[in-house]
Amino acid sequence: MGLTSHRAVADGLRDELAAWLLRIEGAAPVIEAAPARTLGQRRPESFPDDLVPWEGVRFGHR
């Protein structure tokens, strides 16, 4: 299921993928849904300064 705010898009993409796999492989795939969750930004836990191997590299958008 994933994010509830993206339900319609995820369902459509899942259906397209299943149809494509059926055409290509000749068998319907088993696609397990992810647990539903609500929208909310999660932040990763910080690493201690002495354990950050990518010093100077930026991730994300600001």
N, C-alpha and C positions, 0 to 999 in steps of 0.2 A: 504494500500500500504506500509506504513512504509518506511524504508530506501531503496532508489532506488538501492543501491549497492547490496542489498540482495533480489531483486525482484524474481529471478528464484527459489531460495531456498524457499522463502515464498509462492510462487504460488504452488510449489510441495507439501509442507506441508499442505497447505490449501486444495488441492485436495484430499490428502490422508485422512485428517480428515473428509472431507465431505463424501467420499466413506465409511469410517468406520461407521460414524453416520447413513448413509443410510442403511447399512447392519444391524446394531444393533437396531436402532430405527424404521426402515421402512419408514422414511420420510427424505427428503433432508433438511439440515439445511440452514438457512439464515445467511451468514457470511458477515458482513459489513467491507469494506476495511478501513484501517486507512489512514489518509491523507499522501500523499507522502512528504518526506523530504530528503534532501541531507545529505551525510555523514559529520559529524562534531562533535567533542567532546563537550559536554555540561558539565559545572561544576555547581554543586548546589550552592545556595547562602549560605554564612557562617551564622552560628548562633552566637549570642552574647555569649561570654564566660560564662556568668552566667546562660544561658539557655540550655547548652549542658548536657543532662541527662546521656550520655554514656561515661563519662570521662575515658580515657585509652583504649577504644575500637577502633580498626582500621578497616576501610572499604576500599575496593578496593585493587589494586595491585600497588606496587612501586618497 
